[in-house]
Amino acid sequence: MPMKKTLKTLAVATLLALSVPATSAFAALEAGEKAPDFKLDAALAGKSTTFSLHQALQKGPVVLYFFPAAFSAGCTLEAHDFAEATDEFKKLGATVIGVTAGNTDQIAKFSQLECRDKFTVAADPGAKVATEYKSTMEMKGQKVSDRTSYVIAPDGKILMSFTDKNPDTHIQKAMDAVKQYRQANPA
C-alpha cells in the first residue's frame, strides 16, 4: 500500500476515534450463519433503484458493507476504496452494496460522487437491516450502522464477517473471501 494512502488512512482513523464517540451494540453475524434477506431503496450513479439481496445472490456472491454515514471522512475513504475495487469484484462475479442507516437522504449524491457511479448504496432508515445483521452502534445518541463488511455466498451463507472502525482493511478482507469462494466454486 502506498505510504501516502497509509498515512491518510491512519489520520482519518485517528480523527474518527477522537471525534466520534461510538459504541457497538452487538457482535456481527458470524461466518456460516444465514444472511437475513432484505430489500431496500437505493441509488446507483445518482439514480433511484431498489436493491434486493435475494436477486443479487442469484448472480453470484455479494459483498455487503455497512457504514455509519455518507460523506463522513472514514465512509468516504471506504467508498473510494470499494469503487476502485468494484471492477475486480465484478470479474469474480461479485456484487458490491453499501448500506447506511445514517443520513439516508444523501445516498443518491454519495453513490455518484464518492462511490463514483460504481456500486449501489442503500438507505436503511432506523437501522432495521443493520440490526438484523447485528451491525449497529450508537453515535451521538442515534442508532446507526457499524462499519462491518460481509461476503455472502449465493446460497445465503455468510462467508466472511469483519467489523473494524478503520475502513482500510475491509476491501482486502472482502476480496480475499471472494477469491477463496471463486477458487472453490469456479464460474
N, C-alpha and C positions, 0 to 999 in steps of 0.2 A: 504494500500500500504506500503511495507517495507520502512523504513526510509532511507536506503542506496539508493534505487531507487529514492525516492523523492528528496534527496539531489543531486543525479546525474542529474536528470531532471531539477531541479532548476539551477544548474550550467550550463548545456547546454543552457537552455533558456536565461540565463543572458549573456552568451557568444554570442549567436545569436543576441540578442538585441543590444549589444555593438559593435559587429564587422561587422555586415552585414546591412548597411542601406538599408532598403527595404520599399517600399510604395505600398499598394494595389491599383490597378487600378479601381476595380469595387467591388460592393457588390455581393456576391454569389447568385446564383439562390435560391429561397425560397421553402420551403415545399409546396407541392400542384402543383407546376409547372411541366410541361412535361420535362423530361430529354432529351437533344439532343442525338440522336443516333450517334454512331461513330464506326469506325473500325481502329485499329492501329497495327503497327508492335510492337511485344512484345517479352518477354523472360520469360520462366519458367524453373527453375532449370538449368539456363545457356544455354538453348536451344531456338533457334528462334521459334516463333509462331506468330499467329495473334490473336488479341482479338477483338471480336465483341460484343458490348453491347446488340444488339438485340438477338444474340444467347445465351448469358449468362442469360438474363432475362427469357428465355424460361424454364430455370431450377429452377428459384426462384429469390429472391431479390439479388441485387448487392450492395456491399459496395465498392464505388469508392472513392479513396482518391488521391488528387493531392499533390505533394510535390515538393519543389524547385529544389533539385539537389541530385543525387546519391552520396553517400559517405560523405556528409556533416554531421556534428555532430547531428543535430536535425533529419534529414531524416534517418540516420542510427538507431537512437534510436526508431523512429516511426516504421521503417521496422521491427526491432526486436520485438516490441510490437504486431504489426499485425501478425507476424509469430507465436508468442506464442498463439494468439487468433484464428488463422485460423481454427484449428480443431473444435473449438466450433462454429464458424460461419458455417462451413460445416454441423455440426449436425443440425443446424437450417435451412439448405437448402440454405444458402447464399454463394455467390462467392465474394472473395476479389480481387480487382485490384488496383494497384498503378500506377499512371501516372505522368510523369515528362517532362517538357519542357527544363530542364537543363541537361547538359552533357548526352544527349541521346545515345551517343556511348558507354556508360558504363552500360546499363541496363542488359545485359546478366550476367556480372560479379556480379552486385548488386543483381540480382534475386537469384543468387546462394549463395553468401556469406552473405549478410545482410538480405535477405528475407528467407534465409535458405531453399530454394527449396520448400517453402510452397505455394506461390501465384505468380501470373503473374504480371509483371511490364511492362508497355507500354511506348514507346517513343512518345512524342508529339512535333516534331520539329516545331519551330516557335510559339508554344503555341496556335495552332489553336483550339484544343478541349478545352483547359483551357479557352480560350476566349469565346467560346460558353457557357461555364458553369459560366462565369463571375468570374473566379478564377485565375486571373493573378496579378502579381506585377512586379515592376521594381527593379532589383537587379544589381548593378554595371553597369548600363546603358543598361541592356538587359531585355526583357520581359520574365518572367519565370512563372511557376505555383506557385500559392499561396498555403499555407498549408490549404486545405479545404477538408472536408470529406462529402460524401453524402451517403444516403441509398436510393436506388431506388427500388420501387415495381415492380413486374413482368409486370404490366400494363404500366410501363414507368413513373409513377408519382413519384416525389421526396417525400420521407417520412421524411427525415432529412437532414439538411444542417448546417454545422458548420465550421467556419473559426477561426483559432487561431494559432498564431506563435508557441506556446508551443505545442509540439507533444503529451504530456502526456494524455490529456483528449479525444483525438479523438477516441481511440479504445472503451472506455467505452460508449461514446455517441452513437457510431455506434452499439455496442452490444445491448444497451437498445432499440434502434429503431428497430433492427431486432427482438428482443424478443417480443416487443409490436406488431409488424406486425404478428409474428407467433402465438401469442395468439389470435389475431383477425381472422387469416387465418390458421387454423391447416392444416398440410400437408396431 
